[in-house]
Amino acid sequence: MLNTVLPTEIESNKRRERRRPIAIDLFAGVGGLSLGFEQAGFDVVASVEYDPVHAAVHEFNFPLTEIICDDVGKVEASRLLEAAKKGFVAHGHKASEWTGEIDCIFGGPPCQGFSTMGKRDIGDDRNKLVYKFADLIGTIRPKFFVMENVPGMAAGGHASILGRLIARMKKHGYNVAVTAEEVRKRAILNASDFGVPQDRRRLILLGSRNDMTLPQYPIPTVRRVPKRSGEGVAKAAIHPFDFLPKGPSVGEAILDLPDLDEFDVLLDTDEVRLNKAQLKSLTKRSSEYAKRLRGELHDDEDFSHPRAWVPEMLTSSMRTQHTNESVRRFKKTKQGDTERISRFYRLDEDGLCNTLRAGTGSERGAYTSPRPLHPTLPRVISVREAARIHSFPDWFRMHRTKWHGFRSIGNAVPPLFGRAIARNVIRALGIEPVKPTRTVPLGDPALLTVDRLDAARHFGANAKTIPQTRKRLVKA
């Protein structure tokens, strides 16, 4: 076994400042990375999100955060800092305490231009937003930055963009934890190594201002299960820390949830109140992983603000209706196999989920990405089941429609993955995070039902730039 000194062993000999550091989320989506940073102990005071529906869902779940609904490429640093000050006050601070110093700016610039699932167009205009990300950091001067993207950013011609980005960060006065040549070996992490029951690899770029100590890359927190239960995966192929507890499986994430086909109301809405017997059954079948997401099991490492929610409500669970022929085919498909007509992958209850994808945004045709099949029921998984697999807690709500809900999850960073990264930024700050005691009410439920035009009007965004076209990539 490696002779490794864990960061916690070093920190135990230091006296650390107790406070909640502040952060800004660029390219926020519905807030998966925001939640991960909040769980690590940050107050995320401001977020920027271009898509008005994503921004509306973000506002519902993060009512203390000041949200800018706009193109990051058009947002000036002064506007971002003004929003951050408002969010700072909303989090319970006095305006007189505002210094303008930000502990961390983080975000995941659009990945479609880099993704191996797309056209990998090196000339895609969205690729330029990584430079805007760097320039905002260079102007605002946070102590740290974290950038998330797909591994494809480090491959082929796109590696030149990554190299220029790292050079730009250094020109702005920032150290980067890896060189461009080291990225593929050191900076591509898998969310399944950090307690997420999903095979999801992402490139993570960490950096610090020249006067700060560089954060370390996080060490895996679990020994992940194989994607399929029948696969014999050598421990060395996962990671060398074989003493770690086994990570959660798909079954542990979702099999406590009731069969949605028992609720006719879920044909027209995404929520239903469970009765006492249904709740008792859910609790009885819940794994430790599921109980933590439901708030039924205390999580010592969760420093997020408690949310006011109703545990009796099953949410984000609108049913999907399949044809009789589709149901017949789904029943015949074994766990761990791909259904030959729809090409839907049937999840293995003892394994990992394949990477949940977003499809394309409305500006690129609004194509829906295929959803995996439930491991034991003849249907695709629900939005709530996808959220569980992504490590979102049950209080976290998605847009009422399945299309927006799945798109939000596919675009998001799994919160547990984000938490592991953010904890190492906390360590580099030398801070002991403070757990909040005040319960925060969630936002206006109307934010979860707005269409793009109404959401754009809500934020004062330019509704004319929001196309309404919607298509399906696969029918089943």
N, C-alpha and C positions, 0 to 999 in steps of 0.2 A: 504494500500500500504506500502511496505517496506520503512523504514527510511534509505535510502541509500545515502551516499556521493559519487558522481561519481568522478573518477580520474581527470577529467577536472576541477572540482571545486577546488581540492587541488592544481593542477598545476598552476592555475591562480594567486596564491599568490607567486609563485616562479619565479625567473629569470633563464631561461634555456639557455644552450649553443646552438648556432645555427650552425649546421653542418650536413653532411650526414654520419652517421655511416657506417662501412663496415662489410660485412658478407660473409660467404662461404656456398654454398649449396652442401651437400653430397646427393647422390642418386637423382640427380636433375631431371631426366626425361626431358621433353621438357620445364620445368620451371614454372609450376603453382605456386609453393611456392616461387620461385625466384621472380616472378612478384608481388605476394602479398607483399613480403618484400620490393621490390622496390617501390611499391605504398605507402607503409607506410613511406618511406623516406630513406631506406638503399641503398647503392651501393653494389650490389652483385658482388664482384671482381673475384671470382673463383667458378667453379662448377665441380663436378665429376659425370659422367654418364657412365655406363658400355655399354649400348646398343648404337651402333654407329649411328643408324638412329635417335633415340631420341636425341643423342648428336648433330647431324647435324641440326636438327630442332631448338634445343636450340641455336646453334651458329647463325642461321639466325635471330632469334628474339632478341638475346642478344649479339650484336656484340662487346660490350665493355667488356664482361666477358671472362676471360681465362678459356677454357674448357679442362678438362682432361678426355679422353675417356679410362677408365680402370676400373677394379674391385677395389672397395674401399678397399677390404681386402688386396690388394697389394700396395696401395698407402701410401708412407711414409709421415710423417708430413713435412719434409724438401721440398719435391716436391710440396706439397700443398701450402706451404708458398711462394715458388718461383713463382707458378702460380698466387697466390693472389697479389704479388708485381707487376706482369705484368698487371693484371687487374686494380690495383690501379692507375698505370700510364695511362692506356687506358681511365680511367674515368676522366682524366684531372689533376691529381696530379703530382708533381715532385717526381722523384725517391728519392731525398734527404729527402723528407718528410716521407718516409716509416719508420715506427717504428717496424713493425711486430706484433703489437697488433691488434687482431680481436675483434670486438664488439659482434658478434654472429655467431655461427655455427648452421645450421639447416639442417633437412633432414628427409626423410621417408625411413628407411631401408625396403628391400623387405618384403611384407606382406603375400605372398602366403602361407608360413608355418604357419601363424597365422589365416588366413581367414577362416570364417565359410563356405565360398563357396567352399573351397578346401578340401584337405585331412586332414588338421590340424595336420601335422606330426611334433611332437615335436623334432624329430631328423633331420629335414630339415636343410641342411648345411647353407641355407640362414639366418636361425635364428641367427647364430653366428655373423652376420654382425652388430647386435645391440651392441655387445661388442666392435667391431672395431670402431664403432661410438663413444662409450664412451672413448676408449683409445686414439683416435685422439684428442678428446676434452681435455683429461688429459695431452697430450703432448703440444698442441698448446696453451692451457689456454685462450680461449676466455672469455669475461665477462659473456656471456649468451649462453645457448643452447636451442633449440626447437627440439623435436622429434615428428614426426607424424606417426601413424600406425592405423591399424584396431582395433575395440573394442575387437576382439577375442584374442588380445595379453594379455588381462587382465582376460581371462576366462580359466577354466580348468587347465591342466598341464602347459599351457603357462604362467600362472601367476607367476610360479616359475622363469621363464626367466626374466620377468619384475622385480620381486623382486631382483634378482641378479644384474640386470642392475642398479637399483636405488642404491643398495649397492656399486656397482663399481663406480658410479658417486660420491658418498660421499667419497669414498676412494681417489678419484682424487682431492678432495678439492672443491666439488660443493654441494650446497644445492638444493634440489628438492622441487617443490611447493606442492607435495602431497606425502603421504606415499603409499606403495604398497596396503595397505588395503583401502585407500581412492580413488584410481584411478577410480573405476567403478562409484562412486557417483559424483566425482568432475571433472574428466579429460576427460570424453567422451562428446564431443560437437557435435552439428548438424549444418552443413553448412547452412541449411535453416534459422537458427536463425541470420545469418549474411548477408542476402540479396542474397543468392544463391537459385534459384527456383528448388532445388533438395533435396530430403530426403537422406542425406549423413552423417552418423555418423562416427566420427573419434576420436581416442585416441590421446590426445595432452599432452606431457610431457614437462614441463617448468623447467628450472634450472638456477642458477646463481653461479658464482665463490664466494667463501666464503667472499670476501671483497666487494661484491655488494649486493644490495637489491633485493630480489626475485620479479619477475614480477607477476602480478595478472592474473588470467584467465579472458578473455574478457567477458563483459556483452553483451547479445544479442542486436543487432541494429535494428531488425525488429520483428514484430509479424507475424510469418510465416502462410501462408495459409495451409489448410489441403491438404493431397495428392489427395483426390477426393472432388470435389466441394460439393457433397451431404452429406459429412460427417460432423456431428456437433461435433466439437472438443472444449472442455471446455478450457477457457483461462488458467486455472491453469495447464492444461496438456501441454501447450506450454512453458510458462515461466511466472513469476509473473509481468513482466513489460508490462502491458496491454496498457500503454499509448503510446507505440512505434508505428510507422507507419506500415501499412500492407506491408508484403514482396511481392516480385514479383511472378507472376504465370508463368507457362509454356507459356501460350498465350502471356503474356507481353514480354517474352523473344524471341519468334520466329515468331509470326504471322504477323509481318511486312515484313518478307522476302518473295520474290516472289516464285511462284510455279516453281520448277526446271524443271518440265516436259515441260515448255514453251521454254526451251533452248536445242536444239539438240546438241549444241557444248559441253554440260556438260556430254555427253556420253563418250567423249574422253579426256576431261580435267577437272580440278577442278575450273576453273575460267572463268568469262565472264564479259564484260564491260556492265553496265546498261545504257540505254539511259535516257534522261531527264525525260520522262514521267514515266519510271519505278522508277527512283530515287525520283521523286515527290510523287509517290504512297507509296514508302517505308517510306519516311519521315512523310507523313500524318498519316500512321498507327502506327508509332513507339511510344512505351510507354516511360516513363522517363528512365526506366531501359535500354531499347534498345538504346535510344539516348545517354546515357552515354557510352555505349560500342562502339558506332560509333563516339564518340567525338563531338557530336552535342550539348551536354549539359555539361556545366562546372561542374567538380567534385572537390570541395574544398579540399577533403580529399585524392586526388590522387597526390602523390609526385613523380610519375614515370617520367623517361626521355621521352619527346615527341618523337614519331616515325614518320618518313617520310613514308607516304603510300598514296594510291590512293583510296579515298572513293567510287569512281564510280565502282571499281572492286568488284564483288561478288566472294569471294574466298572460298577454302575448301568446294566446293559444287558439287563434281562429283555425277551424278545421279546413283541410284541403280535401275536396271531393275528387275521387278517381273513378274512372269507368270500371265496370265489372271485369272487363278484360285485363285492365292494368292491375287490379287487385289480384286476379288469378295469377298473373305473371310474378307479382311481388311475392306472393305466398310460396311460389316454387323456387325463389332465389334464396340460396343459402347465405348465412352470415359470412361476411368476408368476400363475397362474390359480387360481380357487377351484372345487373339485369341486362340481358342482351339487346332488348329493343330500346328502352329509354336511356340505357347506359348509366342508370343510377346505381351507386355503390351501396350495398346493404351492410350496415354497420355490424361489427362483431361486438357483442356486449362485453366481452372480456378483453377487448383491444382498444386501440385508439381510433378516433374519427380521422378521416382524411381532411385535408385543409379546406375549411369553409371559405367559399369565395363569394365576391360581391356581384359578379357580372359587370355590366358597364353602366355608367351614369346616363342620365337622359340626354346629355349633350353628345353622347356617342351611340345613341340608338336605344338605350334602356333595355338591354338584353338581360334576362334572368339567368343566373348561373344554376346548374343542376343541383338539387338538394339530395343528400343521402337518404336512404331508406331506413326506417326505424328497425332496430334489430329483431324485435319480436312481433310487431304489428305490420300489416300489409299497406303501408302508407309512407309518405315522406315525413321527415321530422317536422315538428312545429317550430315556430319562432322561439318559444320559451325553451324548448329542448335544445335548440341551437345555442341559445344564450347560456344555458347550463354548461354545454360542452365548451363554450368560450370562457367560462368562469365568471360570468356576470351574476351577481346576487339576485335573488328573486324579487327584491324591491325595485330593481332597475327595470323600467318600462321601455319598450320599443314602440314605434309607430304602429297604429292599429292594423294597417294593411300588411299582408304577408310580403309583398314585393319590397316595400320600404324596410320592413323589419329585417328580412334576410340580407338586404343590401347593406344595412347599417352594421350588422354583425360581421359580414364578410370583410368590410372595410376597417373594422376595429382591431386594435391590439388587445389580446386577452388581458384583463385586469391583473390576474396573478402573475403573468409574465412581466407586465409593466411594473408591478410592485417589486419584483426581484431586482430589476434594473434600478429603480428609484431608490431602493434601500442602500445601494452602493454609492449613490450620489449623496444620500444622507450621511453615510459614514465618512465620505471625503469632506463634507462640510464640518464634521466633528460635532454633530448635533444629536441630542437625544430627543426624539419626537414626543410630542404631548398628545395624549388621547383626548379628543373633545368629549364633553358631557352633554352639551345642548343638542337636543333632537331637532333636526331640520325637516320642515314639511316639504313634500314634493310640490312641483309646480301645478299649473292649471291643466287639468286633463284634456282640455281642448287642444293643447299643443300636440297631442298624440294623434289627432284626427285631421289636422289641416292638410290641404293640398299644397302644391308648390307655390301657386300664386298667392294664396292667403298667407302662407308662411313668409314669403318674400315681403308682402305688405306689412306683416307684423314687425319685421326687422327694419323696415324702410329700405329694403334692398331693391335692386332694379329688376322688377318682375319680367320685363321684356327679354331678359337674357336667359330665362328659365323655360326651355322647350318642354312640351307636354307629351311628346311621343313616347309610347311604351310598347314593347314587344316581348314575346317569350322566346327563349332560345330552344327549349325542349317542351314538348307536350306529352302528358302521360295520363 
